[in-house]
Amino acid sequence: MKILVFNPSFIGDSILTTPLLKYLKHKIPESKVYFCVRPESAPLFRNLDFIDEVVVYDKRKEDKGLIGIVKFAKKMNDIGFDIVISIHKSFRSSLLIKMLKANIKVGFNEASLPFVYTHKVHRDMSLHEVERNLMLGSKLIDDFNLEEVKSIAGKPEISSDDTFFCKLRKYLNIVANGKKIVVLAPTSNWKTKMWPAEKYAFLVNKLYEKGVYSLVLAAKSEEDDFLRFKKNVKVPFFNFALKTSIAELSSAIKSSDLLVCNDSAPLHMGVAHKRKILCFFGPTVPAFGFYPYTDDAEIIEVKNLYCRPCHIHGKNRCPEKHFKCMNDIDENVVLGKILAKLGINETTNC
């Protein structure tokens, strides 16, 4: 039996699909499980023992447009799937699913063109995204019980570059000489999801005074935001921004004692690597279901702000023009939380 789980969404969304894949492989061990993701996400899911093959759907280039959809559908039909499960809800995704020849097609009631699915599940917004995805398995497994399923599925998982990780750990041990390492991911695809760069820079400066080393990450597409951060940093830091692959970025997060980040993909990478986490939620809120799926994380947010949430993802500019959801988060309070999580006395300088 061949099962295709289709979720060529943002990196974080794909990460939150892995418990479903793990559960399916556990319940149907004779199956061959394929996971369809965007090309930039693919390295994170290779070498996971519950995924037999990663399929790349490049909807911006090779598989773009109607012709691309038709060609991709043919490629999937040549593999010959028995079951297709679609996390993605867009019109384009549903159109593609319609073209597949699988006898069983599972999706959300809320998807575009819901009639293309043979089995549909309500996307319960009171659940975490991991659990919403797991509910899709209820159409395939008898005696489905979400609490039992969660215990089998566990937490999200991702791969890392083991060679790079080992080299990085050796390097950090030599240079940091046993000092704590905080990984900061100050950027995001959405501008209003970012805690201000100047505040992140304040943390790096102050942590260095406490003998804590900062390792900073940013994607190549986020160069302008990273440079704004960098110009406010007055101390040395490990600069891994703009130069690491996605697998190396995963390895860098895995190497940390604590991750500080926005509501973005690094957050879910940190969960997958079982790191301690501090994360900022501004225009988005935990109630959307994308909060850290772990007990070892703390969400920092301005509660009871009249304009929150303003958007499911966040916008490029604050609609209210004050950006209170992020500006009103005190950097000194955040610093105190970081030091407490690291077990460092806030009044002691190194």
C-alpha positions, 0 to 999 in steps of 0.5 A, a space after each residue: 500500500 502506498 500513502 501520499 501525505 500532501 502538504 507543500 506549505 510553509 516549512 513550519 506547517 510541514 514540520 507539524 505534519 510529521 506526527 501524522 506520518 509517524 502515526 500512519 507508519 505505526 498503524 499501517 507498517 506494511 505501507 510505503 509513506 510518501 511526504 510531499 513538500 516544497 523543495 526548500 523543506 525537503 532536506 528536513 524530512 529525509 532520513 526520518 525512519 517513518 517516511 519512505 520517500 520525500 516528494 518535491 512539489 515545486 509550485 513556483 517553478 517546475 510545477 507552476 501553473 495548470 501544465 505543471 499541475 497536470 505533469 505532477 499529477 501524472 508523475 504521482 499517478 505513475 507511482 500509483 497511490 492507494 491513499 492520498 491525504 491532503 493537509 493543504 486546502 488551496 484551490 490549486 491543491 484540491 485541483 491536483 488531488 482531483 487528478 490523482 487516481 487514488 481510491 481514497 482521498 482524505 481532506 478537510 471539509 474546509 478545503 477548496 473543492 471539498 467534493 474531490 475528497 472521498 473522506 472529509 474531516 472538520 478542521 477543528 480550530 480548538 485543536 493544535 495544528 498537529 492534532 488537527 492533522 492527526 484527525 485526518 487519520 480518523 477516516 482510515 483507522 478503526 477505533 480512532 481515539 485522539 488521546 491514544 493517537 497523540 501518545 503514538 504520534 509524539 512530537 514533530 521530528 526533523 532531520 539535521 546535517 549530522 556531519 555539520 552538527 558534529 563539526 559545529 559542536 566541536 567548534 562551539 566547545 572550543 570557542 565558547 569554552 563551555 559557556 551557554 549558547 543561545 540561538 536567536 532567529 530574529 527574522 521572519 517571512 512576515 514583517 509584523 511577526 518580527 520582534 524589533 531587530 533593535 531589541 534582539 540586538 539588545 539581547 545579544 549585547 547584554 548576554 555577552 556581558 553575562 558570558 553567554 554566546 549568541 548564535 544568530 540565524 536568518 535565511 538568505 531572503 531575510 538579509 535586509 532585516 538581518 543587517 538592521 539587526 547586525 548594525 545594532 550589535 556591539 559585541 562578537 556573536 556567532 554569525 550563521 545568518 544568510 549562509 546556512 542550508 536548511 539542514 545546517 540551520 536545523 543543526 544549529 538550533 539543535 546545538 543550542 541551550 535555548 532558542 529565542 525566536 518569532 512565531 515562525 519555522 525555527 520555533 517548530 524546529 526547536 520543538 522538534 529538537 527538544 530545545 528550551 524555547 522563548 518565542 514572541 507572538 505579536 499579530 498572531 495568537 496561540 489560539 490559531 493552533 501554531 503555538 509550540 507543541 511542547 511543555 518546555 517553551 514560553 510564549 511572550 505576548 502582549 495580552 488583551 491588546 484590542 487589535 490582536 490578532 490582526 492576521 493569520 500570518 501577520 502583515 508587512 506593516 502594522 494596520 494600526 501603525 503603532 505595532 504595540 503587539 511587539 514594541 510593548 514587549 520589554 527587552 529587559 523582561 525578556 533578558 531576565 527570562 533568558 537568564 532564568 532559563 539558563 540558570 544565570 544570576 541576573 545581577 552577576 556580570 562575568 
